[in-house]
Amino acid sequence: MIQGGGLADGAQDTVFLGGDLEQALRTPATEGAFEVLGRLSELFERRVWVISKCGPVTERKTRLWLDRHEFWERTGTPAGNIRFCRKRAEKAVHCAELGITHMIDDRLDVHRALRDVVGHRYLFGPQPEPPPAWVTHTPTWADVEAAVTADLDPTPIA
């Protein structure tokens, strides 16, 4: 979703996963991702994490891609705030350990695993069918930002 997620036509960008290292590192960020994540990182006082399901090869590509594209600096996310798991459902374990309150993911099966763990769930990108009511569909990063900020308590502290 930060890069290489679903495209507007519903197709998947597979260069990052299936291409060689240089092709993967050239893959651009998804439109608006860095800008929105930078604002959300500030809003959440830098308590932002990247939680990714992948194997060892893609984990290495991901770490290199984040560094190459200056993700940490551009988004204000602390450089060590990344976790990897080998199964999608394991993201729930990381979310529970970290106290994650808002989760953005492009896979409905991940959100199913998070239903009792994370209060605010955002299903990113184009989807093959309308999502269930217990998850908020956010097709773009602009939609993510609007949904997350709307879900935060706007009540001022007296």
N, C-alpha and C positions, 0 to 999 in steps of 0.2 A: 504494500500500500504506500509506503514511503517511496518506493520505486518498484517498477516491474509488476504492478498489480493489474487488475482487470482494466481493459481499455474501454472507451466509450461505446464501442460496438459490441461489447460483451466478450470479446476475445481476450486471451491471456497473453501477456508479454513473457515469452519463454527464453529470451536471450540471456537474462541473468542466470536462470537455472541451468540452461542447456548449453550456453555458449562458453567460450574459453574465458580465462581470467580477464584479459584486456577488454573483451567485448562486455563482460559483466561490469567492469569498472567504468566503462563509458556510458552505461545505461543512465539516462537522466532521472532525476527525482520526479515523482508524480506532481503534476501542476498544483502549486499552492502548498505543498506539504511542508516545506521548510518554513515558510512564512507563518502558516497557521500554527505549526508546532512551536515555533518561537514565541508566539503570543500566548499559547496555552501553557507553555513551560513557565512563562512569567506569571501567569494567572495562578498556577498551581505551585508557585514559589520553588520552582526547579524540581519538584517531586514528580518527575516524569520518567518512565522506563520504557525501553524497547524490549518486548518479549516476543521471540521468534521461534517458530517450529521449523527445524531444518536438520539436515545431516551435517557431518563434519566439513565436507567440501563447501557447501553453501554457507555454513557458519563462517568459514575463513573468508569467502568472497564478501559476505555481509560486513564483517569487521573492516576489511580493506576498503569496501565501498563507502562506508560511513566516514572513515578517515579521509579518503581521497576527496570526498565531496564536502569535507569540513562540517559534517552534520552537527557534531557536538558544539562547535563554536557558533555556527549559524542559528541553531535552535536554542542555545542556552541550556541544553540538557547536560547534566554532569556526565563526563566521559566514561565513567564506570557503570552507568545505569543501563546495563544490557544483560538479559538473561536468554538462554537458549534451552530448548527442550526438543525431544525427538518425536513426541506425539502431541497432537493438537490439544487433547484434553488435559495434558500436563500444564498448559498455560494457567489453568485454574489454581494449581498448587502455587505457582509463582505469584499470582494475584493475591491469594490468601496470605502468603508470607509477607508480601510488601504492603498489604492494606490498600490495594488498588480500588478506587471508587468509581472510576470512569475508564472504560476499555473500548478501544477502536480496533476492529478486526474485520477482514473481508470474508470470513468464513462463518456461516451460520452454525456449523457443528462446534466451533470454538465457543460461540455465544451460548449454545445449549449447555456446555460444560460449565459456563460461568454464571448461570442463572441464579444460583444460591450463594454466589461468592461476591459478585460485583453488582452494585446497585444500578449503574448507568451503563448500558451496552449500546454501542453504535456500530451498525453493520455497514461497512464502507464499500463503495463502488457499485457498479452495475450488478444486478442480481437476476438470475433466470426466472424468478417468480416473486410476487409480493411477499415481503417478510412477515412473520407473525407479529402481533401487537406488543409482545414483551421485549422487542428490540427496536431501536430507532434506526431507520434506514437513512444513511448519509451518503448520497452518490458522489459528492465531491468534498474536497477539503474545506471549501467555503461552507458547505452544509454541516460538516463536522463542527466547525467553529461556532456556527449559529446554534446548533443543538446543544453543545456542551455549555456554552455561556447561558443559554436559556434554562438549563437544568441546575445551574448554580443558584444558591440562595441569594437573591438580591436584597434581602432585608439588611439595612444598615445596623451596625452595632450601636446601641444607645449608651 
